Amino acid sequence: VYNSRDFAVGDTVQKVGRTTGWTQGPVTSTCVTANSEGNITFFCQHLAQMNAGPGDSGSAIIRGSLYERRK
């Protein structure tokens, strides 16, 4: 388990989502404030470039790539 400050822009992260399955991508931003529909503000969020869909919320984020995990 990693603390959120262990993530850096460019790190590869992955998740297993209920809807989208196993996806991975690079971290694109760290500790940003994000607003969602319904006037909800999320502070210090990390953003990554990967697919996500309804039902994927709450998925664990794992640092490292699929290739690194297979070694």
N, C-alpha and C positions, 0 to 999 in steps of 0.2 A: 504494500500500500504506500502510495506516494503522497506527500503533502503537496498542496497546490503550487507552492513556490518552486517545486522541482521541475515544472514544465517551462520550456523556453520556446520562443518562436522558431519554427523549423523542426522541432522534435516530432517524430512520428508517434501517433497514438492510434489506438483501435478500440472498438466496442462491439458487443454482440447485442443488437437490437431485436426486439420481438417482431417488428415489421420488416426491417431492412436486412436483418441477419448480421453477419460479420463484415464490418467495414473498417477501413483505416484511412488516415490522411495526416497531413502536417498541421501542427499548431500554427495558426495565422495571427493570433493576438493573445496577449495575456493581461489579466486584471483590468478588463474594460467594464463599463456600466452599460447594460443592455436593457432596453425597454421592450415589453411584449404587449400584445393586445390586452385590453382590459386595464390599462394604466398600472401594470405591475413592473417594478424596476428591480433588476437583479444587479447586485454590485460585485465587482471583482470576478467576472466570468472569464474563462479561457475559451477561445474559439478555435475550432479546427475545421479543415476542409474535408468533409466526408458526408455521405448520405445519411439522412435521418428522416423518420416519418412518424405519424401518429402511433403511439404505443411504444416508441423507443425511449421516451423520457424515463430517467432513472437508471439507464444502463450504466454499468461501470465503465470507466475509461482506463485503459491499460497503456502504459508507456512502452514503446517498442514496436517494431514492425512484425508482420506475419512471418517474414523470412527469418528474422532474428529468433523468433520463438521456436522455429523448427530445427535449429542447429543443435 
